[in-house]
Amino acid sequence: MMESRLNNIVPAQLLKLWINQEKDLVRELVALGEMMASPWQQRLLQLFERHFRRIGDYTQVYATEK
């Protein structure tokens, strides 16, 4: 039985959506970081690391799906 084209298209679209959402969150964190005092800098760096890791993971999976 042949697989539907949607089996490949939907996961790829979801990955692109998630990548873009993570990039938007990073942009928001950058803007927030410009307003924050130094006690929050460590937490901000942790959040950046988490979002960059997700972007990398999603991008890697997306590249293998193509």
C-alpha positions as CSV (number, residue, x, y, z in Angstrom):
1,M,0.0,0.0,0.0
2,M,1.3,3.4,-0.9
3,E,1.8,6.0,1.8
4,S,-0.1,9.3,1.5
5,R,1.9,12.4,0.6
6,L,0.6,13.9,3.8
7,N,2.8,11.4,5.7
8,N,5.8,13.5,4.7
9,I,4.2,17.0,4.2
10,V,2.5,17.3,7.6
11,P,5.5,16.5,9.8
12,A,7.7,18.8,7.7
13,Q,5.2,21.7,8.0
14,L,5.0,21.1,11.8
15,L,8.8,21.2,12.1
16,K,9.0,24.4,10.1
17,L,6.2,25.9,12.4
18,W,8.1,24.8,15.5
19,I,11.4,26.2,14.2
20,N,9.7,29.6,13.5
21,Q,8.0,29.6,16.9
22,E,11.4,29.0,18.7
23,K,13.0,31.8,16.6
24,D,10.2,34.1,17.6
25,L,10.7,33.2,21.3
26,V,14.5,33.9,21.0
27,R,13.7,37.4,19.5
28,E,11.4,38.1,22.4
29,L,14.1,37.0,24.9
30,V,16.6,39.3,23.2
31,A,14.2,42.2,23.6
32,L,13.5,41.2,27.2
33,G,17.2,40.9,27.9
34,E,17.8,44.4,26.9
35,M,15.4,45.5,29.7
36,M,16.5,43.1,32.5
37,A,18.9,43.7,35.3
38,S,21.9,41.5,35.8
39,P,20.5,39.0,38.4
40,W,18.4,37.6,35.6
41,Q,21.2,37.3,33.1
42,Q,22.0,33.7,34.0
43,R,18.4,32.6,33.6
44,L,18.2,34.4,30.3
45,L,21.3,32.5,29.1
46,Q,19.7,29.2,30.1
47,L,16.6,30.1,28.1
48,F,18.6,31.0,25.1
49,E,20.5,27.7,25.3
50,R,17.2,25.8,25.5
51,H,15.7,27.5,22.5
52,F,18.8,27.3,20.4
53,R,19.0,23.5,21.2
54,R,15.4,23.0,20.1
55,I,16.0,25.0,16.9
56,G,19.0,22.8,16.2
57,D,17.1,19.6,16.9
58,Y,14.1,20.6,14.9
59,T,16.3,21.7,12.0
60,Q,18.3,18.5,12.0
61,V,15.1,16.4,11.9
62,Y,13.6,18.6,9.2
63,A,16.8,18.2,7.1
64,T,16.5,14.4,7.4
65,E,12.8,14.4,6.4
66,K,13.5,16.2,3.1
